[in-house]
Amino acid sequence: MATIDDVARAAGVSISTVSYALSGKRSIKESTRNRVLDAAAHLGYLPNASARTLAANRSQIFAVTAPLHPDTDHSAHMVFAMEVTKAARDLDYDTLLLVHNDALDGMKRSAATSLADGIIVLDVDAHDPRADLARQLACPVVFIGVPEDTTGLVCVDLDFEAAAALAVDRLVAAGRKRIGLISHPEETLSRESNFPLRFLHGFERHVAELGIEHVEITPRTHRGLEAVEDVLDAMPDVDGLVLNTNVDVASSVGAALALHGKSVPTDVSVIAAGVTFSTARFPVPFDTIPLDAHASCSAAVEMLARIVETSASLPETTLIPPTYIDQGSVAPAFGHAPTPAR
């Protein structure tokens, strides 16, 4: 029986484009729609969800394991859960959100009862026990996040190391020589949440390669005032800041700098990097390297759907290249002729 992956390959389009063409949920070019329809007809593909479910003995449900921790950023948590749900619906799958602290139990039940056709893993830690469990389950699993050991796993995420390097390069190109990083709270780093650690390590490696004077701060509270004070205590003449932190801290950094007589971007240039939130409505908008939940969740769901429908899975890690949004919060240092960023 032909699968949606077969149709996508024959038509030369993505799985989601096939779904849009067959369901009419989104507008696509007529030529593309016709190409998909021709491929589906030639292959004898059954687009009806119930027909596929009966034929393949599937539930058309993806389980999403996203346990809540005391330090969970709830706004970012829900953004990812919603983007997974929307991407799944585009491919005619429903989602079942598993938020219990015992994430292993939820995954085991989903796999043992065939409650779900596959599992998406969110909020990944560096030494996440769900990684070991995923290697043992017959049920396909895709991680949005990258644990330290990716052996046998399928993972997708932003390239946080590259995002950190891009932020540093932009500041260095503007002549900034003393750069501070405001990271996530110590509690988040202590439980080894994968993305703050990957960003931190990428930042540390790149500033070391460039020989840049730097300081790293973990916020003591959910306000930017204390974080900025800690940066200035450690490096009074800081002239560049990278924010890989939560929205509460980031949104108050501009005001905190102003209290110390420092303006953005003249005195201190600022970049928010690897973040899910927009800074456009901050009192002082910051240049941003976004963590695009839509991009990573859509890619992960398409991978999982392909594995479910083809019963073929090859371990792979897909890192999404970072992009840069200019909001005017980086400016050349006094007396510095700007150089192109790498």
N, C-alpha and C positions, 0 to 999 in steps of 0.2 A: 504494500500500500504506500502510495506517495505521501511524503510529509511536507510540511510548510518549508522546511529547509531545502528540500528538493526543488520546490517551486521557486524559492528565492534564488537558488543557484542557476536554474534554467533561465530565469528572467534577468539575471544579473543585478538583483536589488537585495536589500536587507529583508530580514524576516518581518520587521515592523511594517515595511512598505507593502509586503504581501498582505498582511493583515488589514492595513488601511484600504488597499485596493478591493479586497473581497468583502469587507464590512461596510465600506463607505463612511467610516467614522471621521476621516479627515480628507481634505481636498488634496488630490495629487494630479499631476499632469495626465491628460487623457492618453497620451502615447505610452506612458508608464503603466497606467491601469490596463490598457489593452494588452501590453506585453505580459503582464502578470496573469490576466485572464486566459490568454492563449496558452501560457505555460501550464496553468492549472488544468485546463481542459485536456491538453495533450497528455499530461501525466495521470489524469483521472483523480486529481486531488479532491478530497471531501472537505470543503470549508466549514460546513456546519459543525458547531462545537459539540452538540450532543452526539452526532454521528461519529466524530472522532473519538469521543469519550467511550462510547459503547464498543467501537471497533478495537480500541487500544487498551480497554479496561483501565482507564485513568480517571482521576477525580477532578481534573482541571483546577487544582488548588496548589498554590505554592505556600509553604510555611515560611514565616519570616521570624527568625530568632533575634530578638533585640532586648535583652534583659536591662532592667533599670537599676542603676547604681546610685549611691548617695550623691556622687559628683556628676551625674548625667546632665548634659546640656539638653533640656527638654525641647527647646525650639529646634535644635539641630536634629535631635532624635526623631521628632515627628516629621521634619522635612524629608528625611531619608525614608521613613516608613511610608509616607504618602507617595513619594516618587516611585518606590518599588510597586506599590499598589496600582498606580496609574499605568506604569509600564506593563504590568501583568495583565491589566484589563485590555490594553491594546492588542494583546495576543490571546484574548479570550480565556484568561486564567483569573480566578479569584485568589485572595490572600488570606492567610490565617496568621495573626500577629501573636507571637509567643513572647511575653514580657516577664514571666516569672523568673525570680533570681536563679532557680535551678534550671539553667538553660539546657544542660545535658539531658535532663529528664524530658523536656519538651521535644527535643530533637529525637530522642529514642522512641517516644510515643508516636510521633508523626511517621517515623520510618516503619515501626513495627506494625502499625494498624493500617498502613497505606492511606492514611488520612490525607497526605499530600503527595504530589508527584515529585516534588523536589523541595529543597530548602535553601533560602537565602540567609546568610549570616551577616548581621550588622554589629557595629560597636566591637570591633575585633581587638583583642589584646595581643601583645607580642608573644606571650606563651599561653595562648588561649586553649583551654581543654577541649573546646569544640573542634579544634583542628585535628587532634588525635581521634576524636569520635568520628569525624567526617571520613577519615581514612578507613574506618571499619564498616561504615554503613553501605548497604546496597543502594539506598536512596541517593540520587545525585545532589550535590551541595556546591553552591558557589558563594565565595566570600567577597563582600564589599569591604575591603581592608586587607592588609597583608601581614600575617603573623611572621615571626622570625624564621620559622621552618615551613617552607611552602611545599615540601616534598609531597607529591601525590594530590595536591590541591589545585582548584581553579579559583583564581583571585583576580579582582579588578579594583582599581583605586586611582586617585590622583597621584602623580609622581611628586610626592612631598619633598624628596631630596632636591629634585630639579626646581621646585617652587621656591625652596629656601635659597638656592643658588641664584635664581633669577632676582629675588628681592635684594640680595646682597649686591649683585652686579649693577642693578639700577641705582642703588645708593652710591656705590663706588664710582659709577660713571658720572654722577653729579658732584663728585669731589668730596663725598662724605667719608671721613677717615676713622670715626669713633662710633661704632654701631652697637646699639643695645637690642636685645631680643626679650620681649615680654611673652612668656610661654603660658601654658595652662597651669592650674593649681597643682601643688605638690601631690595632692590626693590622686589626681588623674594620672600623673606621671608615675606614681608609686605602684599603681595597679597595672602599669605598663600598657596603657591605651596605645594602640599601635601608631596612630598618625601623629600625635604630638612628639613621640619619640623619634619617628622617622624624620620629621621636620627639624627637630633639635639636632639630631646627628648630622643631617645635611647642612645645617647652618654652621655647626662647629667645624666640619670638614672644610667647608668653602672659605670661611674667614681665615682658617689656618693656612690653607693653600695660598691665599692672597696676602697673608701677613697683616690682617686688619685688626686693630685694637677693638676689643668687644667685651660685652658683659651680658650675662643671661640671668633673667629674673623670673621666678615663679610667683604669681600674685598671692598675697596673704589674705586678701578679701575679694569681694566681687566688684570692687571699685578701682578705677584707674589711678586715683590719686595716690594710694599707697604704692602701687607698682611704679609709677613715675618717680616717686620719692626714693624708692629703692634703687632705681636706675641712676638717678642723679647723685645719690650717696656714693655709689660705686664708681661712677664716671661723670663727674660734674660738667665736663665739656662735651658730652655726647652730642653728636650732630645728625645722627640717623637712628630711626627706630623701626624694628620689624615687629608686627603684632601677629602672633599665632596664638590667639587666646579666645576667650568667649566674648559675646557681644556686650555684656555689662561692663567689662573692663575696657574693651576697645572704644566704646562710645564716649567714655569720659576722659580719654587720654589727652585730647586737644585742650579741654578746659584745665586739666591738671598741669599741662605744660605752661599754659597762660598764667596760672597762679605763681609760677616760678619765673615769670618774665620772659618766656621763650615762645616764639611764634612758629606756626607751621605754614609754609615749608621753609621759611627763611633761616630760622635758627636750627630747627630740627625737621628734617624730612622724614615722613612716616609712610609705611606701607603695611596694609593688613594682608597677610598671605596665608593661604590654605584655610580660608574661613567660609562658612556657609551663608553668612549674612552680607547684605549690601551696606556700604557706608554712605550711600548717596544722600541719606537724610540725617546723617550725623551733623552736629553743629559745625564741625570741620570735616568735610568728606575726605577720605583717604584713598590713595591709589590702592587697588585691590588685585590680588591673585586669587580668584575664587576657587573654592571647593564646590564644583558644580554637581549637585546631587542628581540632577536629571541625567547628566552624561554618564556617571558611573552606575546609577541604578538601571538605566535603560540597557547599557552594555551587559550588566550582570544578568538581568532578566532574559535578554536575548540568548546569552550563553546557556542559561539553565533550560530555556525552552528547546534549544537545539539539542542539548544532551538528552532531555526527556524524549524528544520525538525521534531521535536517531539512535538512541541507546549507545552512543559512542562518546567517550570523554577522554581527552588528553589533558594532563596537568599543564596549566599555563598561568602565567601572571601577566596581566595587561595593565600597564601604567599609562594613564592619560596625561599627555603633555600639558603643562600649565599655560594659562593665558594671562595677559596683563590688561587691567582696566585703568586708564589714566584719569584721575580726578583732580590733578593739580597739586598733590601734596608732596611732590618731590621737585626740588629746585636746585640749581647749581649753587654750591657753596660760594661764599664771598671770594671773589678773585679767581674763581675756577672756570675755565672754558669747558663746557660739557663735552663729554666723549660718548660715542654711541655705546649703548649697553649691549652686552653679548646676548 
